[in-house]
Amino acid sequence: FSAEKEDYFLYLGRLADRKGWRIAQEVCKKLNQRLVVAGPGDFSGYGEYVGVVDYEERGKLLSKARAVFMPSLYLEPFGSVHVEAMLCGTPAITTDWGVFTETIVNGFNGYRCRMFSEFVEATQKVDKLDYKAIRKDAISKYSTQVVAKQYENYFKRLSTLWGKGFYA
């Protein structure tokens, strides 16, 4: 966690078109904003490419970014990068479908966008969000302690399948 953000936006993930990373490039280029790009793939275009990063560098990049872009162009089933960012107190700028409809609350922990203009607006609003509140909320939902209990309950439920199952 860092309450002090540096002056850059981050894209962290595979450099595949379906991940929407070029949207982050277009937005940051239009606004003349610094974009750091990390992840495997063939980089070209706007931004500072830092390649594949280890978990320590990943944490530093996520915690210091003004926001992380996750503009997936498909129905993202989970997208752990935005959750990792929120655990670091960093808001996420995402598309408005898939998992993001369940994890991103506009104006609280980031912004969900459907149009280029909405991505532009989101980059201009993220600095007003409460980084400590973003982190606290993420911990209450995604910390190891919380998720471990959810898995335990799930496996306990599976063990009932050989008895009364649904009717137990």
Secondary structure, DSSP 8 states (H G I E B T S, - for coil): --SS--S-EEEES---GGGTHHHHHHHHHHHT--EEEESSS---SSSEEEES--HHHHHHHHHHSSEEEE--SS--S--HHHHHHHHTT--EEEESSTTHHHH--BTTTEEEESSHHHHHHHHHHGGGS-HHHHHHHHHHHHSHHHHHHHHHHHHHHHGGGGTTGGG-
